[in-house]
Amino acid sequence: MAVTLSESTSRGRLARQPSSTKRRDAPSRFGTAWAVVMATVASLVIVLPLIWMIATSFKPEGAIVTSHPSLFSSKLILSNYSGAWSAIDMPRLLLNSTIFAGGATVLSLTFDSLTAYALARLDFPGKNVVFVLVLITLMLPFQVNLIPLFIELTNFHWINTYQGLILPRATNAFGIFFLRQFFLSIPNELEDAARVDGAGDLRIYRSVMLRLAAPAVLTLGLFHFMYNWNDLLWPLIISSNSSMYTLASGLALFTGQHVIEYGLVMAGATMAIAPMVIAFLLIQRRFVESIATSGIR
Amino acid sequence: MARQKLRSRLWYPWSTRMRRRRTLTAYLFMLPSLAVLGVFMFYPLIRAGWLSLTNYSFFGGSRFIGLLNYRNLIHDPQFWRDLVNTLYYAGVVTPVSVILALALALLLNRKGLPGRGIFRAAIFLPAVVSFAVSAIAFRFMFTPSIGFITYWLAQIGINVPDWLDSVSFAMPAVILVGIWKNVGFYMVIFIAGLQTIPKELYEAASIDGATRWRRFVNVTIPLLSNTTMFVTVISLIASLQAFDQIYVMTQGGPAFSTETLVTLVYRQGFQNFQMGYASAIAYVLMALVLILSLFQLRFFSRRTVKY
């Protein structure tokens, strides 16, 4: 997909001629101004809830619960953050989210890439069966497994444990599919050269495939991390003890129980989304491009 | 494929022992993933099918009851109400998101638009933040005493009740949040689709005297049809699984007006502990998603449009 994309754009660029058609296609100044206005309005409407969330996290309760709600308050305070730190136990939630999302990402990248290597570069009986199984997994809504998984993990005594949270997420069908496509595109010559040098499969996997696929692996890692960091339903079901809640489940449950402390909750929410927002702003170009070409979230 | 065979022959002498070793290597590479998929995916999937044929309750016993759960489902007004809610949600979120996303993609794909990257990033931002956490902000924003939505609407003369407490307004609120979450994501896919359309086609159309609108209708729309179908299908699949913002904002209420199939599975399975019955609902949900997924696969594989 990425290849087709760049091919057709460069083809288009080559064919573009500075002829009379250019004048007709050239955007008018009025049109551009209008487009900027529209884009500004759309962007503001979309970002508004997040801005409101951040603004509210700095307001005293008196400025939040009012008959004339406004976006910004004249008085800004930081105590919501210290309050959230102790009342919602943010350090614990941050730690749990990091262990859950980080653990699932590291394991999943390792397992996905090993399987993708076998499916893309090795020849063995049953290959098509395995690949079809991966495709089926890709299509299943994970809610179907929720109940039996809960029963299974209860029998393992894994409810409220990190392994219970992480291991069912230790491989991802999309990751296998995504990396398989990437490994298929790596030229055989590189692999052949390594084999002449006496490299085995494990070394080819590590020093040829993973090295060449490093950008794809990093992007996939980011998706895995984001998916687990943001997930609500799975952590909600697998942890019933507040010491095991993640940011999403912990904040959602806290909001259900204590609706009075709006400022506190918004401070917690701001801290919960900050890592993803910062990561996204730092590497947005690659992020958006890879989403566009793969169609995953 | 033939080349792959030839290569194998070059590097691996064609002996049974070597072939066996190669197969062993491949399965060792796949062992961790296959173990995880087997234990946490395929076994539970089959178990869910079995559970749906029993009256399993988490604290009580379990007895095989055949298709009784499914028969009860057909006569259960809750199930039908939640199915209708789910279709209502999907039926609004999908067309609105797709059209908005396409409009935004066209706007932000404009040549020479200043600040294009910033606009794209801003509109895409909801796709990277936690849906559950941002839904908390929305829940507060819709609450009259603290949020500005009701207040601002009242300022311009539109009086609405407390959205999340109203049977007729809770679903639109949940829908708005659903659109907010995904529109930027779909926009980005549309932008990628727009960029695959060769510029020559627009130039040719211009030379033939086609207006901007004619070029949109006769070039953009047909060449983007695959992307549009793809986005529509993934949006429908995501809509059928709506849960996060509903759990945070309304818990399925008021009076079950925002309860969808996934929230029903959650309530029956993890609050009422009727896990056999909940598994039957989950299997119906899976059937719906699988049908759509088969479509998705078709459009995914055909995403490179032939000109």
Interface residues (C-beta under 8 A of the other chain):
Chain A: M1 T4 L5 S8 T9 R11 G12 R13 A15 R16 Q17 T21 R24 D25 P27 G31 T32 A35 V36 M38 A39 T40 A42 S43 L44 I46 V47 P49 L50 W52 M53 T56 I64 V65 T66 S67 H68 P69 S70 L71 T110 F111 D112 L114 T115 Y117 A118 L119 L122 D123 F124 P125 K127 V130 L133 V134 L135 T137 L138 M139 L140 P141 Q143 V144 N145 L146 I147 P148 L149 F150 I151 E152 L167 P168 A170 T171 A173 I176 N188 D192 R195 D201 Y205 M226 W229 N230 L232 L233 L236 I237 L247 A248 S249 L251 A252 T255 G256 Y262 V265 M266 A269 A272 I273 M276 V277 A279 F280 L281 Q284 R285 F287 V288 I291 A292 T293 G295 R297
Chain B: R3 Q4 K5 R7 S8 W11 R22 T23 T25 A26 Y27 F29 M30 P32 S33 L34 V36 L37 V39 F40 M41 F42 Y43 P44 L45 R47 A48 L51 F58 L104 L107 L108 R110 K111 G112 L113 P114 G115 R116 G117 I118 F119 R120 A121 A122 I123 F124 L125 P126 A127 V128 V129 S130 F131 A132 V133 S134 I136 A137 F138 R139 F140 M141 S145 I146 G147 F148 Y151 W180 V183 G184 F185 V188 I189 I191 A192 Q195 T196 I197 P198 K199 E200 Y202 E203 S206 I207 F230 I234 I237 L240 Q241 F243 D244 Y247 V248 Q251 V262 V265 Y266 G269 F270 M275 A278 S279 A282 Y283 L285 M286 V289 L290 S293 L294 Q296 L297 F300 R303 T304
